[in-house]
Amino acid sequence: MNSTAQHHDAEGAKLGMWLFLFSELLLFGGLFVLFAVYLQRYPLQFAAGGRELSVAFGTVNTVLLLTSSMTVALALEALRRNRRRLCESLLGFTLLAALLFLVNKGFEWHAKFQHDLYPGSATLQQAPPGRDVFFGLYYLTTGLHGLHVIIGGVLLAWILALVRCDRINGASPTVLENGALYWHLVDIIWIFIFPLYYLLL
Amino acid sequence: MGKVIRMGEFFRRGFLESTGEQPSLFEWIFSTDHKRIGLLYLYSISTFFAIGVTLGLLIRLELIAPGRTIVGPDTYNALFTLHGVVMIFLFIIPGIPAAFGNIMLPLQIGARDVAFPRLNLLSWWLYIIGAIMALSSLAGGGGPPDTGWTFYLPFSGETTTNVSLAVFAVFILGFSSILTGLNFITTIHRLRAPGMTWTRLPLFVWSLYATAWVQVLATPILGITLVLILAERILGLGLFDAARGGDPLMYQHLFWIYSHPAVYIMVLPAMGVISEIIPVFARRPIFGYKAIVASSIGIAAAGSLVWGHHMFVSGMSDTAILVFSLLTFIVAIPSAVKVFNWVATLYGGSIRLDAPMLYALTFLVLFSIGGLSGLVLGSAATDVHVHDTHFVVGHFHYVMFGGTAFAFFGALHYWFPKIFGRMFNEKRAAWAWGIMICGFNLLYFSMLLVGLRGMPRRYYDYLPQFAQLNRLATYGSWVLALGLLFMAVNLLIALRRGKHIGANPWEAATLEWTVDSPPPPENFAVLPTVTHGPYDLEQAGEP
């Protein structure tokens, strides 16, 4: 139907991806607005809630995501230099980090549930107003972020498959560029979540 | 199907022609041709519009007299909710951009398609899936949603009706809207023909550009707001539950952060259509091209900061009310700039009163009434008196129906010959228009009046002193529906029997009129080189 030139507009594809990332940022923006307003209303309860979160889990996950962001960037560079095997293993490491992040998050949530800290739990119902809101936002924000980790992971796995069968290579790296952009988005949102929730004093 | 031969003459059917490679339905619903996708949107949007009109007529029929007339109070709540959801999310938001924008944007900038044709098709599919879900919330389960289209918490968190389904449907529709916006921005940046500089873009393209930014940046807020409703309903998070420390007002803020800019998603493309029609039928270049462009951007930017004017009586702080009221007045400035520019274009022109022009002129009048009644609401002191009355309902129908829908009809008549290669009956088109404006004003002016006298909106029953105006409004709704039907029949007849016309029946100077009617599948055999502005009418091709 269309000329091939229009289908391979790398600049256009990247522009489209950036626009999509803006919309993703604003999706989380709504939750950060709620966080800001409720933090200002219940500073003490939010600080108390923040102390209940495990800084260790949060830190490990931060390190995992930051490292994976680096490896995906290196994978792109490797692809540009046509070092396919290196690119594949770097992408594989990124996927592994994503998986570990999710496993970690699962343990963390599980521990919270064990401590009776979930929306509507008996402990939170007895806590002063605001604590419940903190944990509601915590679960929703980290849950939505976790969903994005899953989406990004699936996307990168698909890209890895494309690299393996040489559908994308150094001459046409746009798909990996866009995948890496998405992964950096997942990373940067976490960079805001981590201090706001875990390091709140 | 072979080629259609009529009167011994070879008749081109352009992109409408079947290629015979697939069953003909699949050729349409899996097509990545922007013109076919645009037509799919046009047909589906028109169908949902008809459903929305029917729901609206039922509301008016119920309100023809005080007390119960045709339905009970619960059904009435469902009627106005579904009327709102269908009209807002299925008709007026996608209306002009997704249907006419899709068809005309690549043609107007000299491109062969949009930047992401497959994504475009996905947008339509998401739209249809969302639409089917929204309509299926009418049936089954706990009954149709009864919250109003605004889904205000805490009620939408508690009601047992099918709110979750409707909310999820709107989420999907929002996703479709974001993808369309993203596609249009990229198309405009990347696929303009050689010589199509930013100041040679047709104003319709500019309006789509401004709209697309609002779609991309505001719709995600609606997305997260809807997720939050689902979280309240399904997970019981209590983020807006006052008993647990939440604040229901925060829901209203989040909702209107999207839903007020959404008003500009609805009206900006309509203004773009008017900017196309008026110079062509006044035979003068548009007055103040750059001012119109700047005002589109200005409306998109300032319109994103005024959502609080929906909440003047909600208990917000006085400072917030003052600021939002001031900002609301500021939005009136770029809107008025546009109106002045259109009027200045008409001045000294040799005006042709064909059907598209009739609709464009009607837009000017009705949109001005809508805009001015909006100032009454934007000023906090008067808003306290008319808030949540039928005055508000009248106001936004003047803006949305009198503005956007009339521009939609104008676009339909303006581009009909281009899309289908046939001309409608002008006389019948003018009659339909005449009937519609009579019915329209009878219906909605009565609403403005009855609202000023204090009749609340969304009420099932009312006091006897409002009976007369309500009866008039209901009569108006019948006249309006008759006009709509007449217009639809006229266009449907033209689809089959309309006179064949050439490439440029209106003698316009934008690029879509340089290709055949209907346009060929590839739009341009050779990409054009643009050497003149969109409204240099002496450069226009032969009819």
Interface residues (C-beta under 8 A of the other chain):
Chain A: M1 N2 S3 Q6 D9 E11 G12 L15 G16 L19 F20 F22 S23 E24 L25 L26 L27 F28 G29 G30 L31 V33 L34 V37 Y38 R41 Y42 Q45 P119 G120 Q125 P128 P129 G130 R131 D132 V133 G136 L137 Y139 L140 L144
Chain B: S31 T32 D33 A111 R112 D113 A115 F116 P117 L119 I178 G181 L182 N183 I185 T186 H189 R190 L191 V216 L217 A218 T219 P220 I221 G223 I224 T225 V227 L228 A231 L235 G236 L237 G238 L239 R244 G245 G246 D247 M250 H253 L254 I257 P521 E522
